[in-house]
Amino acid sequence: MSDSDAGPGKVVVNRSMSLDGFIAGPDHEMDWAIEYFKDDRFAEIMHATGAMLVGRRTHEVAKRMAPENTEYDGGPVFVLTHRPPDEPERGVTFLSCDLAEAVATARAAAGGKNLEVLGADLASQCLRAGLVDEVLVYVLPVLLGDGVRFSAPGLGRIDLEPFEATRSGQVTVLRFHVRKPAAER
């Protein structure tokens, strides 16, 4: 089955990364990444996205960013957290269930399109639990030297199979299938 065939969407860890392996700068700063996406917003990836599942910290960082840097039209946004806010936020559903239930809920809302998972800790939990089908990385031509690493400590080994490498402007996009252990194939 090719990636373009109809069927249920995939669970995709999607992130921008500096060449030295950081997905956010010190204090979770993300403005450094936005400048690389102003000219090309990778419309085909956004079109394939039906929903997002985001960690609480990543959600809070996104709220601090300028509104023009947080445009998103890829479907419903779900935030997995142990501490849902007292007041609802427009366009956001807070989940405080277990990880597999959160992925299933957000994936169902994606309507057959991909579910994107954002946040180092949340993505690492999903990878550890075997819930991820694909890893998509926008490699940006910058060295940050410090910040939030690609994966949370303790992730362990996850084997990936590269299936696409493209370049648009200054951004290199790498895509990998997550290899399932032999017992799960």
Secondary structure, DSSP 4 states (H G I P E B T S, - for coil): --TTSSSSPPEEEEEEEETTSEEE-GGG--HHHHGGGSS---HHHHHTEEEEEEEHHHHHHHHHS-GGG----SS-EEEE-SS--SS--TTEEEE-S-HHHHHHHHHHHTTTSEEEEESHHHHHHHHHTT--SEEEEEEES---SSSEESS-TT-----EEEEEEEEETTEEEEEEEEPPPGGG-
